[in-house]
């Protein structure tokens, strides 16, 4: 008589494969079976854009372990004693009988699997906007191995082809870089007014948008797509309200929708986000059924509210917690902070926590500040400027979010902030963090610590910041304002904001020329990164000027590059 505890896992991707593997490590006596409707299992979906660009040489590399073994059905059987059925579609869950009904997609055979504990890790499906022509050949998503293989063939068949990417999030940005590296013409369409909508504030996103322009990606924002058009069933153009674009392929990257239909039909509760609701143990509303990965909602640690932010890193953590609890260990998943990092050509961009926009939408009493600095000692070869935007809660000074962009090590700064936020740290808790320093890795005061110091200056009233958006508004619409660029004459002549209300007085000449400045106007002090602008503000403060401020982040953060000559 077989009295092994039967674990059925639906889904063989990050969460499902992780849960199954850890269950077998903790309890080798349990019988673990995975059902997956795909042909490929346990693959690195996040690596697909890098396969298209050529940075990952072989599609099979996304299936390999660290020591080169392909993670296929036989691998899971031989090394882990896990049985996997591929090309099997789950049809229903009978909770009272603890049975899963399914069908073999290759043979049509009806299948039935009994379980003691069920794990749902069915992931999510790409959203497809209701655009006429979406069923044309050549319209792809970029979430499956099959997508990668088909797009790679298109790249091979169309030398210097044209691609239209719909969506400006992770996948859209990474796909744009991949196709540009293959010397394709690329147009990115985004229905919002910026890249990474909902994930970054405008001034940080704008640096990526400018970098896209530098790398020959044509972008249309606030894009309203009318239709996909084709000939003989194959895509050849995309029509928007304002433009028409040639397209050998279209990649639709407009987000994911959790695969909850079967779970909902079985009576399992959905959350506020319409993803599957789970508790901290990763149990659904049925204690015998666990769920994780892209099909569930999470608690946002900063806001305390439910959120749907599907990420492979989160799915792996879910799998571990699920396995621990199935095997009798008491593990709880605390929630997420929305931490991400993304490569966009030479720039790296990341965020953790919430944005300033989100803080305002939630009615939080928060302040935000943008700071620019070098990723390494400024004199060290290959040092790069990095921009950080830090968000704190007024009163408590609790860190709410950090965004970072630049050519340097963005992930390191994001990870430090994510750790601080996880520990509910305040500005005072982390301002003297003992971070690793040597010129090849960081300035003596890391740019993150510098951002904290700047925030302290704001709190103490020493620094009076103004954002680039507010500065732009004042220059364009107010008379009693003057921007004083305190960079050197050479720097100013190389590039400056071309505006009648902008003048150049180098910082080392400011004391001598201070009487040339009007005292009845608001004066905005600026430089390249912000430090000299702050010094100028303090000089004018000491001289009794009544209304002086410093441009946050300096001209590095000025997003309207067409204003600069």
BABALO-287753 format. One line per 4 residues: number of its first residue (from 0); their letters; for each residue x, y, z of C-alpha. Coordinates in nm, 3 decimals. Example, Ala and Ser with C-alpha at 12.3 -4.5 7.8 and 13.67 -1.06 7.14 Angstrom:
REM BABALO-287753
0) AS) 1.230:-0.450:0.780 | 1.367:-0.106:0.714
***
This chain:
REM BABALO-287753
0) XXXX) 0.000:0.000:0.000 | 0.138:0.342:-0.102 | 0.097:0.579:0.195 | 0.333:0.850:0.074
4) XXXX) 0.199:1.201:0.109 | 0.094:1.310:-0.241 | 0.192:1.661:-0.348 | 0.059:1.786:-0.682
8) XXXX) 0.215:2.103:-0.820 | 0.050:2.287:-1.109 | 0.316:2.479:-1.298 | 0.684:2.395:-1.356
12) XXXX) 0.828:2.746:-1.365 | 1.004:2.941:-1.090 | 0.764:2.893:-0.798 | 0.645:2.543:-0.883
16) XXXX) 0.988:2.397:-0.957 | 1.135:2.564:-0.648 | 0.860:2.435:-0.420 | 0.881:2.082:-0.559
20) XXXX) 1.260:2.066:-0.534 | 1.270:2.191:-0.176 | 0.991:1.957:-0.069 | 1.198:1.664:-0.191
24) XXXX) 1.506:1.794:-0.010 | 1.314:1.831:0.315 | 1.099:1.519:0.280 | 1.241:1.270:0.029
28) XXXX) 0.959:1.031:0.124 | 0.688:1.259:-0.021 | 0.556:1.180:-0.371 | 0.581:1.503:-0.576
32) XXXX) 0.425:1.540:-0.920 | 0.431:1.853:-1.138 | 0.180:1.923:-1.417 | 0.265:2.180:-1.683
36) XXXX) 0.092:2.263:-2.009 | 0.414:2.376:-2.178 | 0.692:2.188:-2.350 | 0.972:2.370:-2.166
40) XXXX) 1.003:2.359:-1.787 | 1.203:2.544:-1.522 | 1.356:2.791:-1.764 | 1.496:3.140:-1.702
44) XXXX) 1.229:3.355:-1.869 | 1.402:3.674:-1.756 | 1.698:3.580:-1.973 | 1.500:3.569:-2.299
48) XXXX) 1.580:3.928:-2.411 | 1.950:3.854:-2.364 | 1.921:3.549:-2.585 | 1.767:3.766:-2.856
52) XXXX) 2.049:4.020:-2.826 | 2.313:3.747:-2.852 | 2.449:3.792:-2.499 | 2.314:3.443:-2.422
56) XXXX) 2.440:3.226:-2.706 | 2.205:2.927:-2.702 | 1.838:2.903:-2.608 | 1.919:2.588:-2.412
60) XXXX) 2.139:2.795:-2.181 | 1.818:2.926:-2.025 | 1.734:2.567:-1.928 | 2.068:2.473:-1.777
64) XXXX) 2.179:2.439:-1.418 | 2.492:2.619:-1.300 | 2.689:2.307:-1.391 | 2.542:2.272:-1.740
68) XXXX) 2.271:2.006:-1.701 | 1.946:2.069:-1.890 | 1.650:2.094:-1.652 | 1.416:1.861:-1.840
72) XXXX) 1.175:1.591:-1.727 | 1.451:1.334:-1.697 | 1.667:1.568:-1.489 | 1.391:1.614:-1.232
76) XXXX) 1.327:1.238:-1.223 | 1.690:1.129:-1.198 | 1.822:1.389:-0.956 | 1.518:1.484:-0.752
80) XXXX) 1.273:1.194:-0.785 | 1.008:1.437:-0.906 | 0.762:1.325:-1.175 | 0.676:1.590:-1.433
84) XXXX) 0.399:1.566:-1.692 | 0.443:1.823:-1.972 | 0.182:1.922:-2.232 | -0.084:1.857:-1.968
88) XXXX) -0.357:2.115:-1.921 | -0.539:2.124:-1.588 | -0.915:2.155:-1.635 | -1.057:2.160:-1.284
92) XXXX) -0.992:2.110:-0.914 | -1.229:1.898:-0.706 | -1.151:2.020:-0.357 | -1.383:1.780:-0.174
96) XXXX) -1.231:1.476:-0.346 | -0.886:1.635:-0.353 | -0.849:1.555:-0.719 | -0.724:1.746:-1.022
100) XXXX) -0.874:1.684:-1.363 | -0.656:1.736:-1.669 | -0.603:1.646:-2.034 | -0.299:1.542:-2.232
104) XXXX) -0.274:1.810:-2.500 | -0.086:1.579:-2.735 | -0.315:1.273:-2.718 | -0.642:1.415:-2.586
108) XXXX) -0.636:1.159:-2.303 | -0.829:1.254:-1.988 | -0.619:1.244:-1.673 | -0.687:1.254:-1.302
112) XXXX) -0.445:1.320:-1.016 | -0.525:1.281:-0.646 | -0.350:1.497:-0.390 | -0.307:1.541:-0.019
116) XXXX) -0.169:1.889:-0.073 | -0.197:2.097:-0.388 | 0.038:2.376:-0.499 | -0.085:2.628:-0.755
120) XXXX) 0.196:2.791:-0.948 | 0.028:2.845:-1.283 | 0.183:3.187:-1.336 | 0.034:3.461:-1.550
124) XXXX) -0.048:3.527:-1.913 | 0.049:3.832:-2.118 | -0.218:4.098:-2.149 | -0.330:4.169:-2.503
128) XXXX) -0.500:4.505:-2.555 | -0.813:4.488:-2.774 | -0.633:4.601:-3.089 | -0.766:4.494:-3.432
132) XXXX) -0.513:4.271:-3.605 | -0.371:4.120:-3.285 | -0.407:3.772:-3.436 | -0.178:3.848:-3.730
136) XXXX) 0.134:3.637:-3.772 | 0.436:3.824:-3.642 | 0.262:3.962:-3.331 | 0.442:3.818:-3.029
140) XXXX) 0.477:3.836:-2.656 | 0.809:3.769:-2.489 | 0.737:3.546:-2.191 | 0.787:3.191:-2.323
144) XXXX) 1.069:2.993:-2.480 | 0.848:2.946:-2.787 | 0.831:3.326:-2.823 | 1.209:3.349:-2.802
148) XXXX) 1.263:3.085:-3.070 | 1.010:3.243:-3.307 | 1.146:3.598:-3.269 | 1.502:3.475:-3.311
152) XXXX) 1.396:3.321:-3.642 | 1.238:3.651:-3.746 | 1.564:3.832:-3.666 | 1.747:3.579:-3.885
156) XXXX) 1.497:3.615:-4.170 | 1.483:3.997:-4.173 | 1.825:4.158:-4.182 | 1.790:4.513:-4.044
160) XXXX) 1.417:4.461:-3.998 | 1.170:4.687:-3.821 | 1.004:4.611:-3.490 | 0.730:4.787:-3.296
164) XXXX) 0.725:4.724:-2.922 | 0.404:4.798:-2.734 | 0.473:4.875:-2.369 | 0.751:5.060:-2.185
168) XXXX) 0.807:4.836:-1.883 | 1.081:4.576:-1.817 | 1.015:4.353:-2.114 | 0.959:4.636:-2.360
172) XXXX) 1.279:4.816:-2.258 | 1.489:4.499:-2.265 | 1.343:4.391:-2.599 | 1.421:4.733:-2.750
176) XXXX) 1.786:4.702:-2.651 | 1.806:4.344:-2.782 | 1.672:4.437:-3.125 | 1.885:4.753:-3.156
180) XXXX) 2.191:4.537:-3.086 | 2.078:4.320:-3.379 | 2.075:4.639:-3.591 | 1.698:4.650:-3.629
184) XXXX) 1.488:4.966:-3.645 | 1.288:4.986:-3.324 | 0.984:5.191:-3.227 | 0.846:5.175:-2.873
188) XXXX) 0.484:5.275:-2.811 | 0.368:5.354:-2.460 | 0.014:5.465:-2.374 | 0.136:5.661:-2.069
192) XXXX) 0.360:5.968:-2.080 | 0.684:5.795:-1.976 | 0.881:5.471:-1.961 | 0.829:5.251:-1.654
196) XXXX) 0.489:5.407:-1.573 | 0.386:5.342:-1.215 | 0.739:5.226:-1.130 | 0.946:5.544:-1.162
200) XXXX) 0.881:5.914:-1.123 | 0.906:6.125:-1.436 | 1.246:6.287:-1.384 | 1.418:5.949:-1.333
204) XXXX) 1.235:5.788:-1.625 | 1.321:6.085:-1.848 | 1.691:5.999:-1.832 | 1.614:5.656:-1.978
208) XXXX) 1.397:5.814:-2.247 | 1.681:6.044:-2.348 | 1.917:5.746:-2.351 | 1.674:5.561:-2.578
212) XXXX) 1.690:5.854:-2.819 | 2.070:5.841:-2.812 | 2.052:5.472:-2.903 | 1.816:5.528:-3.198
216) XXXX) 1.498:5.395:-3.042 | 1.202:5.591:-3.176 | 0.943:5.637:-2.902 | 0.585:5.758:-2.900
220) XXXX) 0.426:5.834:-2.564 | 0.058:5.883:-2.490 | 0.024:5.650:-2.788 | -0.324:5.543:-2.894
224) XXXX) -0.292:5.235:-3.115 | -0.568:5.212:-3.375 | -0.477:4.882:-3.540 | -0.219:4.629:-3.647
228) XXXX) -0.224:4.594:-4.025 | -0.089:4.317:-4.246 | -0.082:4.142:-4.581 | -0.161:3.775:-4.636
232) XXXX) -0.206:3.728:-4.262 | 0.138:3.875:-4.168 | 0.194:4.200:-3.979 | 0.353:4.483:-4.177
236) XXXX) 0.251:4.806:-4.003 | 0.113:4.958:-3.683 | -0.127:5.251:-3.698 | -0.154:5.494:-3.408
240) XXXX) -0.372:5.802:-3.380 | -0.076:6.020:-3.484 | 0.161:5.798:-3.683 | 0.212:5.489:-3.895
244) XXXX) 0.505:5.253:-3.838 | 0.648:4.974:-4.051 | 0.666:4.646:-3.860 | 0.816:4.311:-3.953
248) XXXX) 0.729:4.204:-3.600 | 0.536:4.346:-3.306 | 0.619:4.259:-2.946 | 0.331:4.327:-2.707
252) XXXX) 0.462:4.383:-2.354 | 0.171:4.546:-2.174 | 0.180:4.351:-1.850 | 0.058:4.021:-1.710
256) XXXX) -0.275:3.881:-1.598 | -0.271:3.610:-1.325 | -0.395:3.267:-1.436 | -0.667:3.232:-1.175
260) XXXX) -0.963:3.095:-1.377 | -0.933:2.735:-1.253 | -0.868:2.843:-0.895 | -1.167:3.078:-0.902
264) XXXX) -1.388:2.807:-1.051 | -1.284:2.584:-0.760 | -1.411:2.847:-0.518 | -1.077:2.984:-0.402
268) XXXX) -1.084:3.349:-0.295 | -0.932:3.623:-0.507 | -0.777:3.933:-0.354 | -0.835:4.302:-0.408
272) XXXX) -0.608:4.295:-0.714 | -0.801:4.002:-0.867 | -0.497:3.781:-0.822 | -0.527:3.479:-0.594
276) XXXX) -0.541:3.564:-0.225 | -0.295:3.389:0.006 | -0.190:3.427:0.369 | 0.165:3.463:0.502
280) XXXX) 0.205:3.084:0.487 | 0.115:3.103:0.115 | -0.209:2.913:0.178 | -0.519:2.995:-0.024
284) XXXX) -0.866:3.007:0.131 | -0.842:2.624:0.129 | -0.566:2.526:0.379 | -0.484:2.217:0.170
288) XXXX) -0.402:2.433:-0.131 | -0.098:2.660:-0.145 | -0.021:2.910:-0.420 | 0.261:3.139:-0.524
292) XXXX) 0.440:3.314:-0.806 | 0.275:3.534:-1.067 | -0.078:3.415:-0.992 | -0.099:3.555:-0.637
296) XXXX) -0.114:3.900:-0.483 | 0.128:4.013:-0.215 | 0.126:4.255:0.075 | 0.331:4.567:0.008
300) XXXX) 0.559:4.611:0.308 | 0.569:4.990:0.281 | 0.197:5.057:0.230 | 0.058:4.749:0.404
304) XXXX) -0.187:4.710:0.115 | -0.235:4.425:-0.135 | -0.044:4.461:-0.461 | 0.023:4.264:-0.778
308) XXXX) 0.388:4.289:-0.884 | 0.492:3.965:-1.059 | 0.868:3.902:-1.047 | 1.078:3.586:-1.080
312) XXXX) 1.270:3.666:-0.762 | 0.946:3.678:-0.563 | 0.822:3.354:-0.719 | 1.133:3.169:-0.602
316) XXXX) 1.085:3.297:-0.246 | 0.721:3.188:-0.255 | 0.828:2.838:-0.357 | 1.059:2.805:-0.060
320) XXXX) 0.796:2.923:0.190 | 0.537:2.688:0.041 | 0.773:2.391:0.067 | 0.869:2.474:0.426
324) XXXX) 0.507:2.484:0.541 | 0.406:2.168:0.356 | 0.694:1.993:0.530 | 0.602:2.115:0.876
328) XXXX) 0.836:2.411:0.907 | 0.677:2.740:1.009 | 0.782:2.989:0.741 | 0.606:3.315:0.662
332) XXXX) 0.643:3.539:0.361 | 0.650:3.901:0.487 | 0.559:4.074:0.162 | 0.737:4.272:-0.105
336) XXXX) 0.864:4.624:-0.171 | 0.843:4.626:-0.550 | 1.222:4.617:-0.579 | 1.351:4.593:-0.935
340) XXXX) 1.653:4.665:-1.150 | 1.668:4.678:-1.528 | 1.937:4.729:-1.791 | 1.863:4.985:-2.063
344) XXXX) 2.163:5.001:-2.298 | 2.449:5.157:-2.097 | 2.214:5.274:-1.823 | 2.100:5.075:-1.524
348) XXXX) 1.777:5.170:-1.353 | 1.609:5.042:-1.039 | 1.367:5.120:-0.763 | 1.245:4.992:-0.428
352) XXXX) 0.948:5.098:-0.219 | 0.705:5.356:-0.353 | 0.745:5.655:-0.581 | 0.667:6.014:-0.491
356) XXXX) 0.363:5.995:-0.718 | 0.234:5.688:-0.534 | 0.295:5.849:-0.197 | 0.083:6.149:-0.301
360) XXXX) -0.191:5.925:-0.439 | -0.208:5.741:-0.106 | -0.219:6.065:0.090 | 0.108:5.997:0.272
364) XXXX) 0.287:6.291:0.427 | 0.611:6.245:0.238 | 0.891:6.447:0.087 | 1.115:6.354:-0.203
368) XXXX) 1.459:6.470:-0.307 | 1.676:6.402:-0.611 | 2.054:6.387:-0.580 | 2.331:6.321:-0.833
372) XXXX) 2.681:6.193:-0.766 | 2.950:5.957:-0.889 | 2.932:5.579:-0.856 | 3.309:5.563:-0.786
376) XXXX) 3.568:5.817:-0.681 | 3.532:6.091:-0.942 | 3.900:6.067:-1.037 | 3.891:5.691:-1.089
380) XXXX) 3.878:5.573:-1.454 | 3.528:5.497:-1.583 | 3.352:5.670:-1.294 | 2.997:5.758:-1.391
384) XXXX) 2.729:5.998:-1.273 | 2.431:5.840:-1.102 | 2.097:6.001:-1.013 | 1.906:5.899:-0.701
388) XXXX) 1.559:5.998:-0.590 | 1.486:5.931:-0.225 | 1.142:5.944:-0.060 | 1.092:5.984:0.316
392) XXXX) 0.792:6.019:0.544 | 0.769:6.356:0.714 | 0.779:6.345:1.092 | 0.899:5.986:1.128
396) XXXX) 1.173:6.025:0.861 | 1.102:5.665:0.762 | 1.250:5.567:0.426 | 0.966:5.501:0.180
400) XXXX) 1.144:5.457:-0.151 | 1.455:5.497:-0.361 | 1.495:5.523:-0.738 | 1.833:5.523:-0.910
404) XXXX) 1.958:5.551:-1.267 | 2.299:5.575:-1.427 | 2.581:5.380:-1.587 | 2.723:5.266:-1.252
408) XXXX) 2.623:5.003:-0.998 | 2.262:5.101:-0.940 | 2.168:4.762:-0.791 | 2.404:4.804:-0.496
412) XXXX) 2.235:5.128:-0.388 | 1.886:4.987:-0.439 | 1.974:4.679:-0.233 | 2.105:4.889:0.057
416) XXXX) 1.785:5.095:0.057 | 1.567:4.784:0.028 | 1.740:4.635:0.332 | 1.698:4.955:0.531
420) XXXX) 1.330:4.972:0.440 | 1.275:4.608:0.532 | 1.407:4.695:0.879 | 1.180:5.003:0.896
424) XXXX) 1.483:5.231:0.919 | 1.466:5.607:0.953 | 1.697:5.866:0.804 | 1.888:5.890:1.132
428) XXXX) 1.931:5.511:1.149 | 2.113:5.485:0.819 | 2.289:5.817:0.760 | 2.613:5.677:0.908
432) XXXX) 2.598:5.335:0.744 | 2.943:5.178:0.736 | 2.952:5.102:0.364 | 3.249:4.951:0.180
436) XXXX) 3.479:5.214:0.032 | 3.768:5.210:-0.211 | 3.805:5.436:-0.518 | 3.720:5.158:-0.772
440) XXXX) 3.389:5.095:-0.594 | 3.259:5.414:-0.437 | 3.337:5.772:-0.338 | 3.449:5.815:0.023
444) XXXX) 3.087:5.905:0.095 | 2.874:5.678:-0.117 | 2.618:5.853:-0.337 | 2.342:5.688:-0.129
448) XXXX) 2.488:5.830:0.192 | 2.525:6.167:0.018 | 2.153:6.155:-0.063 | 2.081:6.096:0.307
452) XXXX) 2.302:6.390:0.403 | 2.124:6.612:0.153 | 1.791:6.503:0.301 | 1.922:6.603:0.645
456) XXXX) 2.017:6.944:0.506 | 1.662:6.985:0.379 | 1.517:6.879:0.716 | 1.736:7.132:0.897
460) XXXX) 1.637:7.409:0.657 | 1.989:7.463:0.522 | 1.910:7.340:0.172 | 1.605:7.478:-0.008
464) XXXX) 1.550:7.248:-0.307 | 1.344:7.297:-0.619 | 1.257:7.021:-0.865 | 1.335:7.045:-1.235
468) XXXX) 0.961:7.044:-1.313 | 0.893:7.341:-1.085 | 1.200:7.524:-1.214 | 1.083:7.475:-1.573
472) XXXX) 0.735:7.603:-1.484 | 0.876:7.915:-1.319 | 1.109:7.994:-1.608 | 0.828:7.960:-1.860
476) XXXX) 0.546:8.129:-1.672 | 0.678:8.363:-1.403 | 0.854:8.698:-1.447 | 1.020:8.736:-1.106
480) XXXX) 1.259:8.443:-1.141 | 1.624:8.404:-1.242 | 1.832:8.087:-1.284 | 2.199:8.136:-1.202
484) XXXX) 2.423:7.869:-1.352 | 2.738:7.867:-1.136 | 2.947:7.633:-1.349 | 3.262:7.758:-1.518
488) XXXX) 3.241:7.966:-1.832 | 3.369:7.669:-2.038 | 3.108:7.433:-1.894 | 2.836:7.687:-1.960
492) XXXX) 2.943:7.739:-2.322 | 2.951:7.364:-2.382 | 2.586:7.317:-2.281 | 2.334:7.522:-2.086
496) XXXX) 1.963:7.588:-2.061 | 1.888:7.840:-2.335 | 1.643:8.082:-2.177 | 1.642:8.463:-2.127
500) XXXX) 1.607:8.409:-1.751 | 1.925:8.199:-1.727 | 2.263:8.364:-1.665 | 2.612:8.232:-1.592
504) XXXX) 2.814:8.347:-1.291 | 3.088:8.095:-1.202 | 3.088:8.005:-0.834 | 3.437:8.143:-0.776
508) XXXX) 3.319:8.484:-0.908 | 2.991:8.494:-0.717 | 3.120:8.697:-0.420 | 3.258:8.964:-0.655
512) XXXX) 2.945:8.982:-0.870 | 2.682:8.937:-0.601 | 2.558:9.296:-0.635 | 2.467:9.226:-1.000
516) XXXX) 2.188:8.993:-0.886 | 1.834:9.121:-0.821 | 1.696:9.086:-0.471 | 1.333:9.108:-0.579
520) XXXX) 1.335:8.783:-0.778 | 1.338:8.416:-0.691 | 1.688:8.288:-0.768 | 1.745:7.926:-0.868
524) XXXX) 2.107:7.821:-0.825 | 2.226:7.536:-1.044 | 2.535:7.350:-1.158 | 2.596:7.008:-1.312
528) XXXX) 2.518:6.786:-1.011 | 2.390:7.017:-0.737 | 2.677:7.072:-0.492 | 2.801:7.400:-0.640
532) XXXX) 2.441:7.516:-0.669 | 2.394:7.448:-0.297 | 2.714:7.639:-0.218 | 2.584:7.932:-0.423
536) XXXX) 2.252:7.921:-0.241 | 2.427:7.942:0.097 | 2.638:8.239:-0.020 | 2.325:8.425:-0.131
540) XXXX) 2.143:8.328:0.189 | 2.427:8.477:0.392 | 2.413:8.795:0.180 | 2.048:8.841:0.270
544) XXXX) 1.879:8.740:-0.054 | 1.522:8.658:0.049 | 1.423:8.383:-0.195 | 1.698:8.148:-0.309
548) XXXX) 1.682:7.775:-0.387 | 1.896:7.496:-0.533 | 1.801:7.290:-0.840 | 1.775:6.926:-0.730
552) XXXX) 2.028:6.705:-0.904 | 2.158:6.993:-1.113 | 2.144:6.998:-1.491 | 2.217:6.625:-1.512
556) XXXX) 1.851:6.575:-1.420 | 1.718:6.839:-1.662 | 1.498:6.619:-1.885 | 1.430:6.873:-2.162
560) XXXX) 1.754:6.829:-2.353 | 1.612:7.027:-2.644 | 1.633:7.333:-2.416 | 2.008:7.293:-2.383
564) X) 2.254:7.426:-2.638
***
